[in-house]
Amino acid sequence: MSNEEQGDPYILSNLLSFTSKTQRNSFIEALQFVIDRHDVLRTCFVSEDLPITVQVVQRKATLEVEEITIDTDKDMESELKQLTNPGNQWMDISEAPLLKLKSIEDEENGVYYLVVNQHHLVLDHVGLEKVIFEIEQYLSGNKESLSTPVLYRDFIAHTLHSQATNDDEGYFKELLEDIEEPTYPFNLTNVLGNGSDISEFEIVLPTELSERIRSASIELGMSPAILFHAAYGIVVGRCSNKEYAIFGSLFSGRLQGAVGAAESLGLFINTLPLITKLGGNITEYVQKVKEGLNELLPYEQTPLSSIQNWSNISNEIPLFSAILNYRHSDKSSAIEDNPEGQDLGITHVGGHERTNYPFALSVDDFGVDFGMTAQMDASVLPERILSYMEMVLSQLLDGINTENSVESITMLTDTEEYELVSEFNDTAIAYPEDKTLIDLFNTQVEKTPNAIAVVYKNEQLTYKELDELSNQLAQYLVANYSINIENSITVILERSNWLIVSMLAILKTGATYVPIDPSYPEERKSYILNDSGSIFSIDNEFLNEFKEHKDEYLTNSTGISVDAKNLAYIIYTSGSTGKPKGVLIEHRSIINTILSQIEIFSITPESHCLQFASQSFDASISEIFTVLLKGATLYTIEEEKKSDVLFFKEYIKNNAITIATLPPAFLQLLEVEDLQGFTTLVTAGEAIPLTLAKTFAESYNYINAYGPTETSICATTFKGDIGDLVPIGKPIDNTQIYILNEANELLPAGVVGELCVGGRGVARGYLNRAELTAEKFIDNPFKEGERIYKTGDLARWLPDGNIEFLGRKDDQVKIRGYRIELGEIENALASLSSVNQGCVLATADSNGNKRLVGYVVPKETFNKETIQQELKEILPEYMVPTLWISLDEMPVTSSGKIARKSLPTPEGSELSSREYVAPRNALEEQLVAIWQELLKVEKIGIHDNFFELGGHSLLATRLVAMIRKELSIEIFIQEIFEFSTIEEMASYINYKVVNFSEDSVDDYSMSIDI
């Protein structure tokens, strides 16, 4: 159950006051009389030294009163409130009665208090009212009029018989067969709370609304409870962003034939799942809710744990987190309102009824009026939910006997809609939207011609030199090629100053810059060349030709007029169809991002900024132009060395880097002191672990940035104190964020939905993909004449206007900063002749880093190396899984789709394709221990491959650091790739030790038969 420290949410606490001790003693005597009458009130639950908990009914259970003394110096009201706080209550359920009393004296004011704690195990709401009635009868001298009590054990026997004869399992399996996900309002999933972190608010509905509910119920021939359930289903569904709702409904448990159940005490209530499909017209919807509740009645005592076992929803998560309790209540049932008119001298001061559910609504049917009490997790205002219920009830009533649809019902108030559309998106600011990147670069060249612009290795260029060299290349391009505005020109170069020169030259001709990573497989390069319509490519051979004739070309501008609405660049991102897609970004869009980032990142002409991102990744464009449009200096770190932590740290120090944007996966390899001298640290590309962000935010001006390529790199930034999560922040200048449902309607703040971006940064669309462009770039529902981009990312608004990122709604993932469509990998996998069926997942390792896992049903023998090599001829290396699991068949859902959640988690023994051979010497044992710690794989043999076991370039970097620390040997990143087994690595390390060499491996080779 619970323990004393946690408290127990199933204990209901009430505070009574009396005008004399005699009256209080009489009340206690009356309560003991009621306990003596009813077996269930003399029941306790014993489990110690027993295989299962048993219910024991004692012949006599005497009430004990604990005397509490409150210091007269303390405030009586606050002390009494503390005594009845829901989080403070606990009782030993092995000791009957499960009613505990505490007495408090306020002699000075002549008031005598009694705290009555009751456990829900023995009493429900109806039973409590009957206890109150019997106490009143006893105190009024009418105890002889009370009928002989019905035994609770009779009800238990009846319930067990019903469960044996009903087909509960068949009914609930059919009911839940299509439900694969719960509906958690506001993403509230914790149903294990003690009730202490709950906010409560109650109202009585306006008389007019109550009368309308009564009239509609009579007209439709149904209980008002149906209408409240129908309304609550809509509220739960909308607050979960689902087209259906699952919530718990409390059934009285007294309706299914147990003799005397209506008059008996005990815990009869039970919670059952009600499913409401939020579609169709309103009248049909209400009727279906009625049918659903009626169908549940024969099963009202079915245990919820059994129901979940029969569903498709794992027992590791709750079936639902929202409940509705519709109950018939008597406004005059309080004990001080004695029906005989006799003054009993008792006042009900207050009490607490709590639930462990974080989203609970109680509806009190008073016969004429209706009351509603919302008990919500502290993150959700209960008043807000009650207002939603009122709005939905009113619209349900309006829609009955009309063609109005459930979809037409709205919950948001005008105030909420204004906050979501306008207040949170108050980002308008003037910027030079008629300028191009080259216009603004030229302006900067005029300001700081002699300042250092770019540095690569030992080469550097001033702003004037960079301008003139790019002018010469532009003149060369124009002289030798027929270039029209927006023609695509691909650049296939490693990151260096020449990459930046080439980009500027292309833009100066009015053409469109299209970067291609030289390490891409030829098939992918060829696809981008053809799809982009590139008129030619700039590569090393091309530049060598230009350098021979460079002096023949002028250093002044080409004079070509380029409009801000023209394309600046095309970045290719992973595509779900199996082919990458080109994103079209105009000058005016990227300029808005760049100028916003310069301000947010605090870039100044004195800044030394790092160019870290791959040239095929749009973050590189941000890194380059935030520097070139502000007069700062850009340092491009060598591609082949940037993942070497030792080299990286020295590079940062030697070049006095002050600003960098790093992927969180790489930042995890660094210590806080490694970035000394930084003025701004930016993370982007993927979600950052909370502890990592907090660690670096304590020492640096930390910014968490978010934005898809389709919104010109960056759409939101977060800067501020980090609490329980790291938000992605607020929209940047001239940018709007909307969290929408599938119908592109606003969702309430706090509800998880699709993050959609509007504003200046929105891309033109996808190249040669009109259908996909129309699907993803739609008219802005809130700003006429503008468009929004549907990112496919899941997020929600936080109360302060920041945004929390919560993952993807599709199969796109971010791994080490790379945006990857799992569908593209799966399509490539399906094209292989050796694969019958394939699936790819992104799973987190023990450090929280995502990794790709491939699952295959091979046509014949499974060969991991062959599959990986074939994929590398189609896909970039970062998109090829290193972990593989071979299956006889794929698990499928009831609808025939691959049951991704049922796929096995990769175990260490499944990762290697090699026969296990144990380490043979001390060095191999040390290396195995290092690998085990790093890869979190228990069994590693000397022939196992580091990369087969889940290693990748960033883990290789950590491996280098761990070998340096544990073995005092310096090896390099490229050597991890060359000597990738324990045996090879140990042999190479021995070679280095013998030869006292820290140099490269050019004179060392191995031939090991494995």
ABEGO torsion letter per residue (X at the ends): XBBAAAEBAABBBBBBBBABAAAAAAAAAAAAAAAAABAAAABBBBABGBABBBBBBBABBBBBBBBBBBBAABBAAAAAAAAABAAABBBBAABOBABBBBBBBBAAAGBBBBBBBBBAAABBAAAAAAAAAAAAAAAAGAAAABBBBBBAAAAAAAAAAAAAABBAAAAAAAAAAABABBBBBGGBABAABAGAABBBBBBBBBAAAAAAAAAAAAAAGBBAAAAAAAAAAAAAAAAAGBABBBBBBBBAGAAAGBBGAAABBEBABBBBBBBBBBBEBAAAAAAAAAAAAAAAAAAAABBAAAAAAABABBAABBABABBBBBBBBBAAABAABBAAGBBAGBBBAEBBBBBABABBBBBBBAGABBBBBBBBBAABBAAAAAAAAAAAAAAAAAABGBABBAAABBABBAAAAAAAAAAAABABBBBBAABBAAAAAAAAAAABAABBABBBEABBBBAAAAAAAAAAAAAAAAAABBBBBGBBBBBBBBBBAAAAAAAAAAAAAGBBBBBBBAABBAAAAAAAAAAAGBABBBBAAAAAAAAAAAAABBABBAGBBBBAABBABBBBBBBAAGBBBBBBBBAAAAAAAAAAAAAAAGBBAABBBBBABBAABAAAAAAAAAAAAAGBBBBBBBAAAAABAAAAAAAAAAAGBABBBBBAAAAAABBAAAABGBABBBBBGBBBBAAAAAAAAAABBBBBBBEBAAAGGBABBBBEBBBABBBAEBBBBGBBBBBBBAAGBBBBBGBBBBBBBBEAABBAEBBGBAAAAAAABBBBAABBGBBBBBAGBBBBBBAAGBBBBAEBABABBBBGGBBBBAAAAAAAAAABAABABBBBBBBBBAAGBBBBBBBBBBABBBBAAAAAAAAAAABBAAABBABBBBBABBBBBAAGBBBAAABBBBBAAAABABBBBBBABAAAAAAAAAAAAAAGBABBBAABBAAAAGBBAAAAAAAAAAAAAAAGBBBBAAAAAABABAAAAAAAAAAAAAAGBABBAAABBBBBBX
